[in-house]
Amino acid sequence: MIFDQFIGGQRPLGWTLQFWPVLASAFVSGLGATWLCKRVALKFGIVDRPNATVKTHREPIAYLGGVGILVGLIVGILTGLYRLHQEPYFGQAFRWLMGIAAGAAIACVVGVIDDLFDLKPGRKITGQVIASAALLMAGIRPAMHYVTEPLGIPLTETMEIALGIPVVVFFVLGATNSLNLLDGLDGLCGGVTAIIVAAMLILAVHLSTWGFSQTGDPVRVIVCLALTGGVFGFLPFNRHPAKIFMGDAGSMLLGFAVAALMILFAERTPRWWMASIVAFGLPILDTATAMVRRLINRRPLFVSDRGHIYDQLMDRGMTLRQTVLTCYLLAGFYAVIGLVMSQIRTRYALVVYILVSAVSAAVVWKKGFFRMEGIRGAIKGKIKDQK
């Protein structure tokens, strides 16, 4: 069977149990911080107000939910560091985890500023690039020689560092903006992220049982648990009808953290990196659909519209809850594909990934998701409340 060797013999499966306090501490702190952020946002008028175009909720809703997630993430990371403080590899683990925490904080702050003052796209991208620099300064970058050597292209250490820098920036920009675009319905972005990170956690546990990396194994598990706990602490306040939104602060934070995880899976062979990317399939699909749709219809690339996959599902008659559930199922589909394909040889997995991408594109085209009609860029149909 394909999963016969899923559990390795280098570490027992119970090895990961030492890190479960990370999940608990992240959840409790994220839950409390989100409640507090809601109170602060309402008191000082930090709210998302409805409008006649993209934001169709009926009354102002508190922002700052992303700050609550950040608190959960950082508390979880600190808990993980405490569990590792006597390990011989603590120094490198500390650098990696602090780099992720610092970058997440930068991404969140940029998002808060954008929520408050509506930053121009160029300034948002600059902030995201600065956040990616935190990963690079911590030494988190993909091992590019595992990609180039099979192609007969050797890399010196300097060349690998130079090549890794734009890759890290690209992943941070791509993931942060993809999840930012997906944040359009109550519970959607947080729930989809939780599904993606759950798949990455399973992959991280798998690698840890095989002793894949002395430092990378615990760091991946800690970040997955901390991020999951922070998101779960936020979701009770964000389910429909939402009491608080994560805003750009939350979507940028989540995108950055998931990007960091994907890069951590690129520590060695490409197989795990590819699997983590495919697990992120739904945000990639929605972003690609949005970009192609706007190009085909000659619309501005960086102007919000109501033509996203979830918007069009609602315009075709689905309720909000049905739409969110459908997106959860789609996210789970891509997550399962990534997990299953991680267990076969890279060359065969790549063929399956290409096939899945082609089928996804064909379905999007066939179902008319590239059409843009009306002032809001949505297909014809009754516009329903989204938030």
Protein Blocks (a to p, Z undefined) as FASTA:
>chain_A
ZZlmmpcckbcfklmmmmmmmmmmmmmmmmmmmmmmmmmmmmnopacdddfklmmcfbdc
dehklmmmmmmmmmmmmmmmmmmmmpfklmmmmmmmmmmmmmmmmmmmmmmmmmmnopaf
klmmmmmmmmmmmmmmnopacdfklmmmmnopacdfklmmmmmmmmmmmmmmmmmmmmmm
mmmbghklmmmmmmmmmmmmmmmmmmmmnomafklmmmmmmmmmmmmmmmmmmmmmmpcc
dfbdfbjmlmmmmmmmmmmmmmmmmmmcfklmmmmmmmmmmmmmmmmmmmmmmmmnopaf
kbccfkbfklmmmmnopafklmmmmmmmmmmmmmmmmmmmmmpcfklmmmmmmmmmmmmm
mmmmmnopmbcedjkopaedddddfZZ
